[in-house]
Amino acid sequence: MTRRRWIAENWDEATATLVGAQAEHLIRVLRAQQGEEADVVAGGKVFHSVIASITNGGQGEAPEVRFNLVAEVESEPGMPVTLVMSIFKFDHMEWAIEKATELGAAAIVPVIARRTEKHLALAATKRVERWRRIVHEAAQQSRRSDVPMVHDPVKLADRVKADAKLKRIVLAEQERSATLRGALEEAIAAAGAEMPDLEIAIGPEGGWAPDEEALFDANGWRAVSLGPRILRAETAAIAALAVVASMLE
């Protein structure tokens, strides 16, 4: 029987602890008992673990479940891919963030592009914690050994101009000759025995503005295509990660 997997908030060499909402679900809904087994992610590693103690909380104290870490379990980390996502409709974006986590993205950077709707740009900072909860739950559900980092929203130009040692790729509707697969084949060949670290930018609804395309080009980003069809932003994000997974995993 497959053991449940939890992502610890606190840990040391021998123990790991769940607190707050995770612990409450484990105690109240799953009726956890001392001695029960589970897999626990702690410090980017997965451990076969046993519940050592349960604290119900109350009077201002959060519920807590403490595990003894028995043995490390083999588990694959996420892919070395940072997904730069122009902010778009929140319900669609949340779905994309969840699926990007399931597919193995290492980090997600929300950016404000010229065609990002103003009310979404203004509200984005308040949504970051929700996005991080979505990522945490998706990582747990998909049995990842790590949790992707969700950065605070930034202006597109700040991210495009930032120094990076990653292979930087931008999906561009106007590009027809260069494909994502071709760019990945080049990056893999150049990296040799190592896996290439990638950063892939996904445009907003309506695509990149001409000055943004020029900005990417001036800062060394490689423009590529996913094919002849025009995709929604969330579809493009998932399609791009699927292509990367097919070549790196």
Residue frames relative to the residue before (quaternion, step in Angstrom):
aa qw qx qy qz dx dy dz
M 1.0000 0.0000 0.0000 0.0000 0.00 0.00 0.00
T 0.4530 -0.6966 0.4873 0.2684 3.58 -0.88 0.94
R 0.3812 -0.7259 0.5256 0.2269 3.56 -0.85 0.96
R 0.5296 -0.5946 0.4936 0.3497 3.56 -1.16 0.59
R 0.2377 -0.7656 0.5808 0.1415 3.55 -1.18 0.61
W 0.0785 -0.7859 0.6134 0.0033 3.54 -1.01 0.96
I 0.3022 -0.7364 0.5772 0.1823 3.57 -1.19 0.57
A 0.3405 -0.7940 0.4736 0.1713 3.56 -0.40 1.26
E 0.4040 -0.6838 0.5515 0.2549 3.54 -1.18 0.67
N 0.7939 0.1039 -0.0293 0.5985 3.59 1.09 -0.76
W 0.0913 0.7988 -0.5897 0.0769 3.56 -1.10 0.67
D 0.1033 -0.7289 0.6646 0.1281 3.50 -1.42 0.22
E 0.7863 -0.3387 0.2036 0.4750 3.61 -1.17 -0.28
A 0.7983 0.3219 -0.1457 0.4878 3.58 1.06 -0.67
T 0.8036 0.2179 -0.0941 0.5459 3.60 1.13 -0.53
A 0.1037 -0.7552 0.6412 0.0887 3.53 -1.34 0.29
T 0.1930 -0.8131 0.5468 0.0510 3.55 -1.07 0.80
L 0.2050 -0.7170 0.6525 0.1346 3.52 -1.18 0.78
V 0.0218 -0.7914 0.6109 0.0048 3.57 -0.98 0.83
G 0.7796 0.3655 -0.2345 0.4512 3.57 -1.28 0.23
A 0.8723 -0.0903 0.0625 0.4765 3.54 -1.13 -0.83
Q 0.6498 0.5125 -0.3331 0.4519 3.61 0.93 -0.81
A 0.6731 0.4893 -0.2961 0.4689 3.56 0.89 -0.94
E 0.6437 0.5300 -0.3262 0.4453 3.59 0.96 -0.82
H 0.6421 0.5089 -0.3216 0.4746 3.59 1.00 -0.81
L 0.6603 0.5142 -0.3066 0.4535 3.56 0.94 -0.89
I 0.7119 0.4547 -0.2572 0.4695 3.58 0.98 -0.87
R 0.7792 0.3948 -0.1981 0.4447 3.57 0.65 -1.17
V 0.7596 0.3831 -0.2057 0.4837 3.58 0.89 -0.96
L 0.7807 0.3411 -0.1749 0.4935 3.60 0.79 -1.01
R 0.3275 -0.7886 0.4711 0.2210 3.57 1.34 -0.07
A 0.0599 0.8472 -0.5229 0.0720 3.55 0.95 0.94
Q 0.1503 -0.7791 0.6050 0.0667 3.54 -1.16 0.72
Q 0.6037 -0.5409 0.4403 0.3861 3.55 -1.17 0.56
G 0.7578 0.3532 -0.2801 0.4718 3.57 -0.96 0.93
E 0.5293 0.6241 -0.4158 0.3968 3.60 1.24 -0.27
E 0.3822 -0.7339 0.5243 0.2010 3.56 -1.13 0.75
A 0.0787 0.7672 -0.6344 0.0519 3.56 -1.25 0.57
D 0.4018 -0.6318 0.5772 0.3259 3.54 -1.34 0.09
V 0.0864 -0.8048 0.5872 0.0108 3.57 -0.88 0.96
V 0.2879 -0.7324 0.5951 0.1632 3.55 -0.92 0.99
A 0.1175 0.7796 -0.6017 0.1282 3.55 -0.74 1.10
G 0.8499 0.0120 -0.0356 0.5257 3.58 -0.68 1.08
G 0.6945 -0.4907 0.2766 0.4476 3.58 1.05 0.73
K 0.6644 0.4280 -0.3108 0.5280 3.58 1.28 0.24
V 0.3418 -0.7230 0.5619 0.2114 3.56 -1.23 0.50
F 0.0878 -0.8097 0.5802 0.0099 3.55 -0.89 0.99
H 0.4096 -0.6080 0.6156 0.2892 3.53 -1.21 0.69
S 0.0004 0.8401 -0.5352 0.0887 3.55 -0.58 1.20
V 0.2328 -0.7443 0.6111 0.1357 3.53 -1.34 0.39
I 0.4798 -0.6639 0.4861 0.3044 3.58 -0.93 0.89
A 0.2211 -0.8013 0.5493 0.0858 3.55 -0.71 1.18
S 0.8059 -0.0847 0.0739 0.5813 3.58 1.02 -0.75
I 0.1848 -0.7630 0.6131 0.0876 3.55 -1.24 0.59
T 0.0659 -0.7776 0.6250 0.0201 3.56 -0.90 1.01
N 0.3829 -0.7741 0.4614 0.2029 3.57 -0.54 1.16
G 0.4025 -0.7109 0.4865 0.3098 3.60 1.11 -0.49
G 0.3380 0.7225 -0.5610 0.2216 3.52 -1.34 -0.19
Q 0.8163 0.1980 -0.1839 0.5105 3.56 -1.24 0.53
G 0.7766 -0.3716 0.1748 0.4777 3.53 0.86 1.03
E 0.6363 0.5083 -0.3371 0.4724 3.60 1.25 -0.10
A 0.4364 -0.7023 0.5025 0.2526 3.57 -0.99 0.87
P 0.5367 -0.5910 0.4753 0.3699 3.60 -1.12 0.54
E 0.0865 -0.8065 0.5849 -0.0009 3.58 -1.12 0.67
V 0.0744 -0.7580 0.6464 0.0451 3.52 -1.11 0.82
R 0.1296 -0.8023 0.5811 0.0434 3.58 -0.69 1.11
F 0.1879 -0.7831 0.5891 0.0665 3.55 -0.98 1.01
N 0.3153 -0.6560 0.6382 0.2508 3.51 -1.29 0.48
L 0.3330 -0.7418 0.5500 0.1906 3.60 -0.85 1.00
V 0.2463 -0.8189 0.5078 0.1040 3.56 -0.46 1.25
A 0.7830 -0.1872 0.1782 0.5657 3.59 0.71 -1.08
E 0.5077 -0.6424 0.4793 0.3159 3.56 -1.09 0.71
V 0.2369 -0.7617 0.5931 0.1092 3.54 -1.07 0.85
E 0.4935 -0.6520 0.4792 0.3189 3.58 -0.97 0.81
S 0.1493 0.7833 -0.5890 0.1308 3.56 -0.89 0.92
E 0.4322 -0.7113 0.4968 0.2457 3.54 -0.98 0.87
P 0.3811 -0.7035 0.5442 0.2524 3.61 -0.95 0.82
G 0.6633 -0.4830 0.3793 0.4277 3.56 -1.30 0.03
M 0.6129 -0.5350 0.4248 0.3971 3.55 -1.30 0.12
P 0.5030 -0.6540 0.4660 0.3195 3.62 -1.13 0.55
V 0.4026 0.7110 -0.4632 0.3434 3.56 0.69 1.14
T 0.1552 -0.7423 0.6461 0.0862 3.54 -0.91 1.02
L 0.1985 -0.7881 0.5765 0.0845 3.56 -0.76 1.10
V 0.1647 -0.7701 0.6127 0.0666 3.56 -0.64 1.21
M 0.0349 -0.8389 0.5416 -0.0413 3.58 -0.31 1.26
S 0.3668 -0.6900 0.5810 0.2277 3.54 -0.79 1.03
I 0.4933 -0.6844 0.4488 0.2947 3.56 -0.83 0.95
F 0.0478 0.7825 -0.6181 0.0573 3.56 -0.87 1.01
K 0.8118 -0.2572 0.1426 0.5045 3.60 -1.23 -0.07
F 0.5218 -0.7191 0.3618 0.2825 3.51 -0.62 1.21
D 0.6525 0.5114 -0.3492 0.4368 3.62 0.91 -0.75
H 0.6555 0.4866 -0.2993 0.4938 3.58 1.05 -0.78
M 0.6609 0.5148 -0.3113 0.4486 3.57 0.97 -0.84
E 0.6392 0.5241 -0.3309 0.4552 3.58 0.98 -0.76
W 0.6179 0.5230 -0.3410 0.4780 3.57 1.04 -0.72
A 0.6655 0.5035 -0.3038 0.4598 3.60 0.93 -0.91
I 0.6375 0.5231 -0.3274 0.4612 3.60 0.99 -0.79
E 0.6420 0.5203 -0.3190 0.4639 3.57 0.96 -0.85
K 0.7144 0.4498 -0.2631 0.4670 3.59 0.81 -0.99
A 0.6045 0.5466 -0.3548 0.4582 3.60 1.09 -0.65
T 0.6280 0.5202 -0.3242 0.4795 3.56 1.08 -0.71
E 0.6584 0.5076 -0.3097 0.4613 3.58 0.90 -0.89
L 0.7007 0.4694 -0.2667 0.4663 3.59 1.03 -0.77
G 0.6461 -0.5962 0.2981 0.3718 3.61 1.22 -0.11
A 0.3242 0.7465 -0.5277 0.2430 3.63 1.13 0.27
A 0.4081 -0.7297 0.4994 0.2272 3.58 -0.99 0.88
A 0.8004 -0.0122 0.0457 0.5975 3.59 1.09 -0.68
I 0.1780 -0.7593 0.6182 0.0980 3.54 -1.25 0.57
V 0.0975 -0.7954 0.5979 0.0162 3.55 -0.81 1.07
P 0.2013 -0.7740 0.5853 0.1334 3.64 -0.42 1.13
V 0.0457 -0.8138 0.5794 0.0033 3.59 -0.84 0.97
I 0.3839 -0.7031 0.5567 0.2199 3.52 -1.21 0.64
A 0.1218 -0.8073 0.5771 0.0203 3.54 -0.47 1.27
R 0.7072 -0.4531 0.3159 0.4413 3.58 -1.27 0.20
R 0.7611 0.3692 -0.2011 0.4940 3.60 0.97 -0.80
T 0.3897 0.6734 -0.5159 0.3585 3.59 1.19 0.40
E 0.4738 -0.6769 0.4744 0.3038 3.59 -0.78 0.97
K 0.5765 -0.6524 0.3722 0.3217 3.56 -0.89 1.03
H 0.6786 0.4937 -0.3183 0.4410 3.59 0.87 -0.86
L 0.6218 0.5210 -0.3415 0.4747 3.60 1.15 -0.55
A 0.6340 0.5315 -0.3242 0.4587 3.57 1.00 -0.82
L 0.6743 0.4993 -0.2919 0.4592 3.58 0.96 -0.90
A 0.7324 0.4352 -0.2343 0.4682 3.59 1.02 -0.77
A 0.4821 0.7260 -0.4159 0.2600 3.59 1.21 -0.41
T 0.6421 0.5483 -0.3405 0.4137 3.59 0.89 -0.88
K 0.6760 0.4916 -0.2898 0.4662 3.57 1.07 -0.73
R 0.6625 0.5181 -0.3040 0.4476 3.58 1.23 -0.32
V 0.4684 0.7232 -0.4322 0.2660 3.59 1.22 -0.38
E 0.6679 0.5003 -0.3216 0.4474 3.60 0.86 -0.87
R 0.6135 0.5222 -0.3466 0.4804 3.59 1.07 -0.66
W 0.6436 0.5162 -0.3256 0.4619 3.60 0.93 -0.85
R 0.6588 0.5070 -0.3115 0.4603 3.58 1.00 -0.80
R 0.6226 0.5157 -0.3430 0.4783 3.60 1.07 -0.62
I 0.6271 0.5330 -0.3308 0.4618 3.58 1.02 -0.81
V 0.6568 0.5100 -0.2993 0.4679 3.57 0.95 -0.92
H 0.6458 0.5271 -0.3196 0.4505 3.57 0.94 -0.89
E 0.6910 0.4738 -0.2774 0.4701 3.58 0.87 -0.97
A 0.6614 0.5028 -0.3117 0.4611 3.60 1.00 -0.80
A 0.6253 0.5285 -0.3369 0.4649 3.59 1.05 -0.73
Q 0.6546 0.5063 -0.3027 0.4728 3.56 1.01 -0.83
Q 0.6723 0.5105 -0.2943 0.4480 3.58 0.91 -0.95
S 0.7431 0.4029 -0.2175 0.4880 3.57 0.97 -0.89
R 0.4489 -0.7388 0.4111 0.2892 3.59 1.35 0.26
R 0.2418 0.7613 -0.5535 0.2357 3.55 0.90 0.96
S 0.4129 -0.6914 0.5310 0.2635 3.55 -1.26 0.43
D 0.7465 0.2603 -0.1903 0.5821 3.58 1.29 0.12
V 0.3303 -0.7140 0.5789 0.2145 3.54 -1.31 0.25
P 0.4457 -0.7035 0.4731 0.2874 3.62 -0.66 1.01
M 0.4247 -0.6699 0.5446 0.2725 3.53 -1.17 0.64
V 0.1489 -0.7488 0.6380 0.1005 3.57 -0.99 0.86
H 0.2936 -0.7862 0.5233 0.1478 3.57 -0.46 1.24
D 0.5708 -0.5316 0.4812 0.4000 3.53 -1.30 0.25
P 0.5757 -0.5980 0.4182 0.3689 3.64 -1.05 0.65
V 0.0386 -0.7821 0.6220 0.0044 3.56 -1.10 0.80
K 0.5899 -0.5367 0.4461 0.4063 3.54 -1.27 0.25
L 0.6188 -0.5830 0.3805 0.3640 3.55 -1.04 0.81
A 0.6585 0.5307 -0.3252 0.4231 3.60 0.82 -0.96
D 0.6350 0.5372 -0.3393 0.4394 3.60 0.99 -0.76
R 0.6862 0.4645 -0.2901 0.4788 3.58 0.97 -0.80
V 0.6514 0.5311 -0.3222 0.4357 3.58 0.92 -0.88
K 0.7326 0.4329 -0.2320 0.4713 3.59 0.98 -0.87
A 0.5003 0.6798 -0.4248 0.3273 3.59 1.20 -0.33
D 0.5169 -0.6264 0.4847 0.3248 3.56 -1.08 0.75
A 0.1279 0.7863 -0.5949 0.1069 3.57 -0.95 0.83
K 0.3382 -0.7266 0.5641 0.1985 3.54 -1.15 0.71
L 0.4733 0.6846 -0.4301 0.3498 3.56 1.29 0.14
K 0.4843 -0.5704 0.5559 0.3621 3.53 -1.34 0.26
R 0.1387 -0.8466 0.5131 0.0277 3.58 -0.36 1.26
I 0.0466 -0.8116 0.5779 -0.0717 3.52 -0.68 1.25
V 0.1010 -0.7811 0.6132 0.0600 3.57 -1.01 0.81
L 0.3544 -0.7070 0.5698 0.2232 3.57 -0.91 0.92
A 0.0002 -0.8217 0.5651 -0.0743 3.55 -0.65 1.16
E 0.4699 -0.7134 0.4494 0.2615 3.57 -0.72 1.10
Q 0.6946 0.5004 -0.2861 0.4306 3.57 1.01 -0.82
E 0.5686 0.5925 -0.3860 0.4203 3.60 1.24 -0.32
R 0.0792 -0.8230 0.5623 0.0145 3.59 -0.85 0.95
S 0.7185 0.4691 -0.2674 0.4384 3.60 0.99 -0.73
A 0.7413 0.3680 -0.2203 0.5162 3.61 0.93 -0.85
T 0.1739 -0.7988 0.5709 0.0757 3.57 -0.83 0.99
L 0.6269 -0.5228 0.4122 0.4047 3.56 -1.24 0.39
R 0.6447 0.5252 -0.3305 0.4464 3.59 0.90 -0.85
G 0.6542 0.5109 -0.3195 0.4570 3.59 0.95 -0.83
A 0.6541 0.5083 -0.3101 0.4665 3.58 0.97 -0.84
L 0.6479 0.5121 -0.3139 0.4684 3.58 1.04 -0.75
E 0.6261 0.5335 -0.3419 0.4544 3.59 0.98 -0.78
E 0.6463 0.5077 -0.3109 0.4774 3.59 1.02 -0.80
A 0.6692 0.5059 -0.3018 0.4530 3.59 0.92 -0.91
I 0.6479 0.5140 -0.3113 0.4682 3.58 1.01 -0.83
A 0.6503 0.5131 -0.3135 0.4643 3.59 0.97 -0.85
A 0.6813 0.4951 -0.2879 0.4558 3.58 0.96 -0.89
A 0.6735 0.5156 -0.2959 0.4394 3.60 1.09 -0.69
G 0.3516 -0.7630 0.4813 0.2502 3.59 1.22 -0.30
A 0.8387 -0.1314 0.1201 0.5147 3.55 -0.81 -1.05
E 0.6427 0.5228 -0.3218 0.4584 3.58 1.21 -0.38
M 0.4682 -0.6156 0.5331 0.3431 3.56 -1.30 0.27
P 0.4450 -0.6974 0.4828 0.2873 3.62 -0.86 0.85
D 0.3581 -0.6901 0.5816 0.2393 3.55 -1.15 0.68
L 0.1240 -0.8352 0.5358 -0.0004 3.55 -0.64 1.17
E 0.0797 -0.7355 0.6677 0.0832 3.51 -1.31 0.52
I 0.0535 -0.8196 0.5697 -0.0294 3.57 -0.61 1.18
A 0.2112 -0.7972 0.5587 0.0875 3.57 -0.74 1.10
I 0.1582 -0.7767 0.6080 0.0447 3.55 -0.94 1.05
G 0.3981 -0.7628 0.4664 0.2051 3.58 -0.69 1.08
P 0.5879 -0.5744 0.4365 0.3660 3.58 -1.31 0.21
E 0.6681 -0.4151 0.3815 0.4856 3.55 -1.28 -0.11
G 0.7423 0.3236 -0.2646 0.5237 3.56 -0.71 1.06
G 0.4772 -0.7109 0.4082 0.3166 3.57 1.28 -0.15
W 0.6731 -0.4756 0.3803 0.4197 3.54 -1.38 -0.02
A 0.4510 -0.6400 0.5438 0.3023 3.57 -1.16 0.62
P 0.6593 -0.5340 0.3417 0.4042 3.64 -1.11 0.55
D 0.6684 0.4902 -0.3215 0.4577 3.62 0.93 -0.79
E 0.6182 0.5262 -0.3472 0.4695 3.61 1.13 -0.53
E 0.6146 0.5337 -0.3433 0.4686 3.58 1.03 -0.73
A 0.6540 0.5019 -0.3038 0.4776 3.57 1.01 -0.84
L 0.6278 0.5448 -0.3271 0.4494 3.58 1.06 -0.76
F 0.6342 0.5138 -0.3256 0.4772 3.58 0.95 -0.85
D 0.6711 0.5144 -0.2953 0.4448 3.56 0.85 -0.99
A 0.6793 0.5052 -0.2876 0.4480 3.59 0.92 -0.92
N 0.7464 0.3852 -0.2109 0.5000 3.59 1.17 -0.54
G 0.6539 -0.6085 0.2880 0.3453 3.55 1.19 0.60
W 0.4233 0.6808 -0.4913 0.3405 3.59 1.18 0.40
R 0.3667 -0.7270 0.5413 0.2100 3.56 -1.04 0.81
A 0.2759 -0.7627 0.5653 0.1506 3.59 -0.66 1.12
V 0.0361 0.8006 -0.5945 0.0654 3.57 -0.86 1.02
S 0.3621 -0.7163 0.5585 0.2096 3.53 -1.35 0.27
L 0.3495 -0.7010 0.5765 0.2324 3.54 -1.28 0.50
G 0.7374 -0.3378 0.2266 0.5393 3.57 1.28 -0.04
P 0.7214 -0.4958 0.2900 0.3869 3.58 -1.28 0.12
R 0.6353 0.5573 -0.3414 0.4113 3.61 1.14 -0.41
I 0.3958 -0.6808 0.5615 0.2543 3.56 -1.16 0.66
L 0.1406 -0.8243 0.5477 0.0277 3.56 -0.55 1.21
R 0.5314 -0.5651 0.5132 0.3673 3.53 -1.24 0.45
A 0.6613 -0.5301 0.3463 0.4023 3.57 -1.17 0.56
E 0.6901 0.4776 -0.2984 0.4546 3.59 0.85 -0.92
T 0.6294 0.5226 -0.3351 0.4674 3.60 1.08 -0.67
A 0.6391 0.5322 -0.3198 0.4540 3.57 1.00 -0.85
A 0.6382 0.5343 -0.3302 0.4452 3.58 0.95 -0.84
I 0.7032 0.4585 -0.2714 0.4708 3.58 0.85 -0.97
A 0.6373 0.5245 -0.3325 0.4564 3.59 0.99 -0.80
A 0.6509 0.5203 -0.3193 0.4513 3.58 0.94 -0.86
L 0.6817 0.4756 -0.2968 0.4701 3.60 0.88 -0.88
A 0.6135 0.5415 -0.3509 0.4553 3.59 1.07 -0.64
V 0.6310 0.5179 -0.3234 0.4786 3.58 1.04 -0.79
V 0.6545 0.5071 -0.3107 0.4668 3.58 0.91 -0.93
A 0.6640 0.5116 -0.3113 0.4477 3.60 0.87 -0.92
S 0.6466 0.5353 -0.3233 0.4368 3.58 0.99 -0.79
M 0.7399 0.4081 -0.2231 0.4860 3.58 1.15 -0.54
L 0.7444 0.4084 -0.2268 0.4771 3.59 1.11 -0.58
E 0.7513 0.3920 -0.2220 0.4822 3.59 1.08 -0.58
